[in-house]
Amino acid sequence: MATDSTVTTPRRAGRLPRALRSRFFGWLVFAGVLLAWQRYASTHPSPRYATVTDVAAKWWSEILGGPLPAAILQTLRTMLIGYAIAAVLAVAVGVLMARVRFVYVLVEPPLELLRPMPISAVIPLLILYLGIDDAMKISVVALAAFFHILLNAYSGAGSTPRTMMDTARTFGLTWRQTMAEVVIPAAAPAIFVGLRSALAASLVISVVVGMIAGNDGLGHLLMIQQQSFLVTDLIVGAATIAMLGYLLNFAFLFVERRILHWHFGATRAQD
C-alpha cells in the first residue's frame, strides 16, 4: 500500500502542470476575463463601459455595413507594403554587413546613429517631405520594421558555422553560391525571428501613424471615435487590431513552419 501511494502521488501531481501548460487553459482564463468584464459592465452601467455582448453586436454591424472593413484594408495595405520593403532591404543589408567587411564599415556608423532614434521623431520630417499620403505612412512602417529585421539578419549571417564555410570553399562554390546555399539558409531561423518581430511592429506603427497624421485606416478611425466619445466603437477598434495581430502572427507561424521545416525537424530530433 505504501508503494502504491508513492507511485500514484507523483502521477497526480504531474497532471496539473501539464494542464496548466495547455493552450486551452490560456483561452479558459481569457474567457473568464470576458465573463468578469460582462458581469461588471452589466451591474455598473456607465457611459465609460460597454458590455461584451454590446461590443460583439457593434463589431458585427460594423463589419456588415460600417467603416471598419475599409479601415482594416487600408491599414493592412500600408502595413504590408512597408513591411515588404523593410524585409527585402534589411535582409540584404544585414547579410552583406555580416559577410562583406567593406559594406559593414560603410553602413554601420549611420545605421547605429539612426537605430536609437524614436520613429515618432521621424514622422514630422516625413510629413514635411512626403505629405500625409500613403508614401509617408509606408515609409514610417518600413523604417520601424527595418531594424527589427536587420539586427537578426546580421546576427544570423555572422554566426554561420566556420565548418560550413570551409566545406563550401572545399567544393569550390562561388561567393554568390555560398551566400545563396550556405549563409542565407543558415541565417534563416534568425531572420525569421526578426521578420516575426517586425510584423507586429509594422501593425502597431501603421495604426499609430494613422492616429498622428493619417486620413484613413484604423488609427484615424479610432481618433474620430475617441473625439466623439464612442466607447463601444473604440473597444471594437481595439479588439479588431488585437484580432488582426493574432491572425497575422498565426499566418506567419504557418508559413515559417513550411519554409523552415528542416529547422523545426532538427530541433525536435535534438529534443
VOPA-849440 format. One line per 10 residues: number of its first residue (from 1); for each residue x, y, z of C-alpha. Coordinates in steps of 0.25 Angstrom, whole numbers. Layout:
% VOPA-849440
NUM = X/Y/Z; ...
This chain:
% VOPA-849440
1 = 0/0/0; 11/9/3; 17/7/-10; 4/9/-17; 3/23/-11; 17/27/-14; 15/23/-29; 1/30/-31; 4/43/-24; 15/48/-34
11 = 6/44/-45; -6/52/-40; 4/64/-37; 9/63/-51; -5/64/-58; -7/78/-52; 5/85/-58; 2/78/-72; -12/84/-71; -7/98/-68
21 = 3/97/-79; -8/95/-89; -13/106/-99; -27/102/-95; -24/107/-81; -20/121/-86; -33/122/-94; -40/118/-82; -34/129/-74; -37/139/-85
31 = -52/134/-85; -52/136/-70; -47/151/-72; -58/153/-82; -69/148/-73; -64/156/-62; -64/169/-71; -78/165/-76; -83/164/-61; -76/177/-56
41 = -81/185/-68; -95/180/-67; -96/182/-52; -89/196/-53; -96/203/-64; -87/215/-69; -84/223/-82; -70/219/-80; -73/204/-80; -78/194/-91
51 = -82/180/-89; -76/169/-97; -89/166/-104; -91/181/-108; -77/181/-113; -79/168/-121; -92/173/-127; -86/186/-131; -74/179/-137; -83/170/-145
61 = -91/182/-150; -78/190/-153; -73/178/-162; -86/177/-169; -88/192/-173; -79/201/-165; -66/208/-168; -58/197/-161; -55/188/-173; -49/199/-182
71 = -41/204/-170; -35/190/-168; -32/188/-183; -25/202/-183; -17/199/-170; -13/185/-176; -9/191/-189; 0/201/-183; 6/191/-173; 9/180/-183
81 = 15/189/-193; 24/196/-183; 27/182/-177; 31/176/-190; 40/188/-194; 47/187/-180; 49/171/-181; 56/172/-195; 65/183/-191; 68/179/-177
91 = 71/164/-180; 80/169/-192; 88/179/-184; 89/170/-171; 94/158/-179; 104/167/-186; 109/174/-174; 112/161/-167; 120/155/-179; 126/167/-186
101 = 135/176/-178; 134/188/-187; 119/188/-186; 120/187/-171; 130/199/-170; 121/207/-180; 107/206/-174; 110/202/-159; 112/216/-154; 100/223/-160
111 = 91/211/-156; 96/211/-142; 93/226/-141; 79/225/-147; 75/212/-139; 72/218/-125; 64/230/-131; 49/228/-128; 40/227/-140; 31/238/-135
121 = 43/248/-137; 44/244/-152; 29/246/-155; 29/261/-155; 40/261/-165; 34/251/-174; 21/259/-173; 29/271/-178; 35/264/-189; 24/254/-193
131 = 11/260/-188; 1/251/-181; -2/241/-193; 1/227/-194; 16/229/-197; 18/235/-183; 11/224/-176; 18/213/-183; 32/220/-181; 29/221/-166
141 = 25/206/-165; 37/202/-173; 47/210/-164; 40/204/-152; 41/189/-157; 55/191/-163; 64/190/-151; 56/178/-145; 60/170/-157; 74/176/-159
151 = 79/172/-146; 74/158/-147; 79/156/-161; 93/162/-157; 94/153/-145; 89/140/-153; 98/142/-165; 110/146/-156; 108/133/-148; 109/123/-160
161 = 118/112/-155; 132/112/-160; 131/98/-164; 120/101/-173; 128/112/-180; 141/103/-181; 132/92/-187; 127/102/-197; 141/106/-201; 146/92/-202
171 = 135/89/-212; 138/101/-220; 126/109/-218; 126/123/-223; 123/135/-214; 109/136/-219; 106/121/-218; 112/121/-204; 103/133/-200; 90/126/-206
181 = 93/112/-202; 100/113/-189; 100/127/-182; 85/130/-184; 79/116/-181; 88/116/-168; 83/130/-164; 68/127/-168; 64/124/-154; 69/137/-148
191 = 64/145/-160; 50/139/-157; 51/143/-143; 53/157/-148; 42/156/-158; 32/152/-148; 36/163/-138; 35/173/-150; 22/168/-154; 16/172/-140
201 = 23/185/-140; 18/188/-154; 4/187/-150; 6/195/-137; 13/207/-145; 2/206/-156; -8/209/-146; 0/219/-139; 3/227/-151; -11/227/-155
211 = -14/234/-141; -4/244/-143; -4/248/-157; -14/239/-165; -27/242/-172; -31/227/-173; -29/214/-167; -31/208/-153; -23/219/-146; -31/230/-152
221 = -44/223/-149; -40/221/-134; -37/236/-133; -50/240/-139; -57/231/-129; -49/236/-117; -53/250/-120; -67/246/-121; -66/238/-108; -72/226/-115
231 = -67/216/-105; -73/203/-111; -67/207/-124; -53/209/-118; -53/196/-112; -58/190/-125; -46/196/-132; -36/192/-121; -41/178/-122; -40/178/-137
241 = -26/182/-136; -23/171/-126; -30/160/-135; -22/165/-147; -9/164/-139; -13/150/-135; -17/145/-149; -5/151/-155; 4/144/-145; -3/131/-147
251 = -1/132/-162; 13/136/-161; 16/123/-152; 9/115/-162; 18/120/-173; 30/119/-165; 28/104/-161; 26/101/-176; 39/109/-180; 48/104/-169
261 = 42/90/-167; 57/85/-167; 60/94/-156; 48/90/-147; 50/75/-151; 65/76/-146; 60/83/-133; 50/73/-130; 60/62/-133; 70/68/-123
271 = 59/69/-112
